[in-house]
Amino acid sequence: MRRQSGASIGLVPLATAVARDDLPADRSRSAIVLIGVTTAAGIGVGYPLVGLLAQGLGLYAPFWFAAGLSALALAAALLALPDSPARPPRVDVALAPPLHSPSRAPGPVRLPAQRSVRL
Protein backbone atom coordinates (compact mmCIF):
# COMPACT_ATOMS: atom_id res chain seq x y z
CA MET A 1 0.00 0.00 0.00
CA ARG A 2 2.92 2.36 0.62
CA ARG A 3 4.04 1.93 -2.97
CA GLN A 4 0.57 2.88 -4.18
CA SER A 5 0.57 5.89 -1.91
CA GLY A 6 4.01 6.91 -3.14
CA ALA A 7 2.99 6.50 -6.77
CA SER A 8 -0.02 8.73 -6.23
CA ILE A 9 2.09 11.66 -5.05
CA GLY A 10 2.63 12.68 -8.67
CA LEU A 11 -1.09 12.91 -9.45
CA VAL A 12 -1.58 16.47 -8.18
CA PRO A 13 1.20 17.93 -10.37
CA LEU A 14 -0.11 15.81 -13.25
CA ALA A 15 -3.64 17.17 -12.82
CA THR A 16 -2.24 20.69 -12.63
CA ALA A 17 -0.29 20.17 -15.87
CA VAL A 18 -3.37 18.77 -17.63
CA ALA A 19 -5.41 21.78 -16.49
CA ARG A 20 -2.72 24.14 -17.73
CA ASP A 21 -2.36 22.39 -21.11
CA ASP A 22 -5.96 21.60 -21.95
CA LEU A 23 -7.95 24.54 -20.60
CA PRO A 24 -8.06 28.11 -21.86
CA ALA A 25 -5.96 30.56 -19.82
CA ASP A 26 -8.95 32.14 -18.07
CA ARG A 27 -10.28 28.75 -16.90
CA SER A 28 -6.94 27.09 -16.12
CA ARG A 29 -6.17 29.43 -13.21
CA SER A 30 -9.41 28.64 -11.40
CA ALA A 31 -9.01 24.92 -12.16
CA ILE A 32 -5.50 24.88 -10.69
CA VAL A 33 -6.74 26.68 -7.57
CA LEU A 34 -9.60 24.17 -7.28
CA ILE A 35 -7.12 21.27 -7.52
CA GLY A 36 -5.09 22.75 -4.65
CA VAL A 37 -8.12 23.44 -2.47
CA THR A 38 -9.63 19.98 -2.98
CA THR A 39 -6.26 18.39 -2.21
CA ALA A 40 -6.03 20.26 1.10
CA ALA A 41 -9.68 19.52 1.93
CA GLY A 42 -9.16 15.83 1.10
CA ILE A 43 -6.25 15.66 3.51
CA GLY A 44 -8.27 17.40 6.21
CA VAL A 45 -11.30 15.14 5.81
CA GLY A 46 -9.37 11.99 4.94
CA TYR A 47 -7.68 11.30 8.26
CA PRO A 48 -10.83 11.48 10.41
CA LEU A 49 -12.79 9.49 7.81
CA VAL A 50 -10.16 6.76 7.73
CA GLY A 51 -10.24 6.61 11.53
CA LEU A 52 -14.01 6.21 11.58
CA LEU A 53 -13.97 3.54 8.85
CA ALA A 54 -11.20 1.57 10.56
CA GLN A 55 -12.89 1.79 13.96
CA GLY A 56 -16.32 0.80 12.69
CA LEU A 57 -15.55 -1.67 9.90
CA GLY A 58 -12.01 -2.90 10.56
CA LEU A 59 -8.54 -2.06 9.35
CA TYR A 60 -9.12 -3.16 5.75
CA ALA A 61 -12.18 -0.94 5.21
CA PRO A 62 -10.24 2.29 4.50
CA PHE A 63 -8.12 0.52 1.88
CA TRP A 64 -11.18 -0.90 0.11
CA PHE A 65 -12.89 2.48 0.32
CA ALA A 66 -9.85 4.14 -1.28
CA ALA A 67 -9.68 1.44 -3.97
CA GLY A 68 -13.36 1.91 -4.84
CA LEU A 69 -13.03 5.69 -4.89
CA SER A 70 -9.96 5.39 -7.11
CA ALA A 71 -11.84 3.12 -9.52
CA LEU A 72 -14.68 5.64 -9.73
CA ALA A 73 -12.23 8.50 -10.35
CA LEU A 74 -10.46 6.51 -13.07
CA ALA A 75 -13.75 5.70 -14.80
CA ALA A 76 -14.81 9.36 -14.63
CA ALA A 77 -11.47 10.49 -16.04
CA LEU A 78 -11.64 7.99 -18.90
CA LEU A 79 -15.13 9.19 -19.81
CA ALA A 80 -14.66 12.94 -19.32
CA LEU A 81 -11.08 13.84 -20.26
CA PRO A 82 -10.13 14.35 -23.91
CA ASP A 83 -7.00 12.85 -25.42
CA SER A 84 -3.88 14.89 -24.81
CA PRO A 85 -2.28 16.66 -27.75
CA ALA A 86 0.60 14.81 -29.38
CA ARG A 87 4.00 16.12 -28.30
CA PRO A 88 7.50 14.85 -28.77
CA PRO A 89 8.81 12.92 -25.77
CA ARG A 90 11.31 14.75 -23.59
CA VAL A 91 13.99 12.83 -21.74
CA ASP A 92 16.43 14.40 -19.33
CA VAL A 93 19.57 12.72 -20.66
CA ALA A 94 21.71 13.84 -17.73
CA LEU A 95 19.32 12.51 -15.07
CA ALA A 96 18.05 9.33 -16.75
CA PRO A 97 21.18 7.12 -16.36
CA PRO A 98 21.55 7.61 -12.57
CA LEU A 99 17.87 6.78 -12.08
CA HIS A 100 18.27 3.54 -14.00
CA SER A 101 21.50 2.40 -12.38
CA PRO A 102 21.43 -1.03 -10.69
CA SER A 103 22.68 0.51 -7.45
CA ARG A 104 19.29 2.27 -7.13
CA ALA A 105 17.30 -0.92 -7.52
CA PRO A 106 14.47 -1.36 -5.02
CA GLY A 107 15.32 -3.39 -1.99
CA PRO A 108 16.10 -3.03 1.67
CA VAL A 109 17.71 0.22 2.67
CA ARG A 110 20.92 -0.22 4.58
CA LEU A 111 21.89 2.67 6.78
CA PRO A 112 25.43 3.13 8.03
CA ALA A 113 26.04 2.16 11.62
CA GLN A 114 25.86 5.07 14.00
CA ARG A 115 28.66 5.65 16.42
CA SER A 116 28.00 6.95 19.87
CA VAL A 117 30.10 9.85 20.98
CA ARG A 118 30.83 10.49 24.64
CA LEU A 119 31.30 14.05 25.73
Summary of the structure (lengths in Angstrom):
residues: 119
radius of gyration: 20.4
end to end distance: 42.9
largest distance: 65.2
contacts: 187
relative contact order: 0.06
helix: 67%
strand: 0%
